[in-house]
């Protein structure tokens, strides 16, 4: 399973145009800048931020879907009322 995950990571990084050497240099730079003790904290914070963004996005999508359903029904009712009024004329 670990090899499969590494292959996926490599494919994603190649998609972004990063070679193995570039990735290695970036990882060394991060290690030197933040130290080995800070990296888990940073990763945890990034994960939490990404999770919050996903939650907010799904909440917005749900609200838009609810609003679209309600407005469509209301719009159809109003059109029907308008048609009924014109029939009476």
C-alpha positions, 0 to 999 in steps of 0.5 A: 500500500505504501508503494501505491501511495508513493506512486500517487504522490510522485504523479501529482508532483510530476503533474505540478512540474516538480522533479524529485531533486526539486522536491528534495531541496524544498523538503531540506529547506523546510526542515532547516527553516522550521526544524523537526519539532515544528513540522508536525505542528505546521502540518496539523495546522495546514490540515485543519485549515484545509478541513475548515475550507472544505467544510465551509465550501460544502456549507455554501453549496448546501445553502445554494442548493436549498435556496435554488430549490425554494426559489424555483418553487416560489417562482413557479407558483408566482407564474401560475398565479399570473397565468390564472389572473390573465385567464380571468381577463 
